[in-house]
Amino acid sequence: MAWKWNNSYDEDENKDWLTVRNGPIIKYFSEEVLGNNVKELEKIGYQIIEISTMSWTKGNAHKKIQEGFDFPDYYGENINAFKDCLDDKFNKKYKGLVVVFKHFDSFYQQSKDFSEALLDVIVKVAWTWLLAEQKLILFVHSTNPNLIIDKVGGFEPDWNGEEWFNDSRN
């Protein structure tokens, strides 16, 4: 099983809660661990949007976001438009939405301010969705096992449960 938590909750029925208990953004180093966790959440009714950020630059990021999220043609290519269009992804036919940003560390290093603004919006939208009993979760994949993302939405994103300890990522 891909989920390793020491608590009294039934892991099979609480995978999503166990994932987001420290916030809606979770960091991953291992693509295998990431893939297993995505499959588990898809199995229990989550919609998945996976986007490679490897080719993102400050100049093309909004276009890549529009394509990756399948935002409409009227997407305004700014952070407010991102929030509005992300809000529109709310869909009650799913238990929630898992967004996967693969190789995010390279874009984060080259455009930290924009990256943090993007993550901050995702956190704000995630909290709003919770009011309607829907979850928005962001999995941030990094090829850097020591990636530190500064506080966004009031917290610093943590590593997933299997890669919590530094030794498990090196």
C-alpha positions, 0 to 999 in steps of 0.5 A, spaced: 500 500 500 502 506 498 500 510 504 503 509 510 500 513 516 500 512 524 493 514 526 487 511 528 483 513 522 481 507 516 486 509 511 482 506 505 476 511 507 480 517 509 486 517 503 484 524 501 484 527 508 490 523 510 493 527 504 491 534 505 491 534 513 497 539 513 494 543 507 492 542 500 499 542 497 503 536 498 511 535 495 513 529 491 520 527 489 519 520 487 515 519 481 513 512 483 510 514 490 506 520 486 503 516 481 501 511 486 498 516 490 494 519 484 492 512 482 489 511 489 485 518 489 483 517 482 480 510 484 476 513 490 473 519 485 477 524 484 478 528 477 486 528 475 489 534 471 497 532 470 501 538 467 508 538 466 511 545 468 518 543 465 517 547 459 514 553 463 517 560 462 515 566 465 513 568 458 509 562 456 506 560 463 499 562 462 498 559 455 501 553 458 496 553 464 490 555 459 492 548 455 493 544 461 487 546 465 483 546 459 481 553 460 476 557 455 479 561 450 477 567 454 482 566 459 485 572 461 492 570 462 493 573 469 493 571 476 485 573 477 483 570 471 487 563 473 483 564 480 476 565 476 477 559 471 480 554 477 473 556 481 470 554 475 473 547 475 468 545 481 464 539 479 460 535 484 460 529 480 467 528 482 469 528 490 474 533 488 480 535 483 487 533 484 492 537 480 499 535 479 505 539 477 510 535 474 518 538 475 515 544 478 522 545 482 525 548 475 519 553 474 519 555 481 527 557 481 526 561 475 520 565 477 519 564 484 514 570 485 509 568 480 510 560 482 508 563 489 502 567 487 499 561 483 500 556 489 497 562 493 491 562 489 490 554 489 490 554 496 485 560 497 480 556 492 482 549 496 479 553 502 473 555 498 471 548 495 472 545 502 465 549 504 462 545 499 465 539 501 469 538 495 477 538 495 482 541 491 489 538 492 495 540 488 501 535 488 508 538 486 513 534 483 520 536 484 527 533 481 530 536 487 529 532 494 531 538 498 526 543 495 523 548 499 517 552 498 516 558 502 509 559 505 503 560 501 496 561 503 499 561 510 503 555 511 509 551 508 508 545 503 510 539 506 513 532 503 508 527 502 508 521 508 512 516 504 518 521 503 517 525 509 524 524 512 530 527 508 533 520 508 527 517 504 528 522 498 536 521 498 
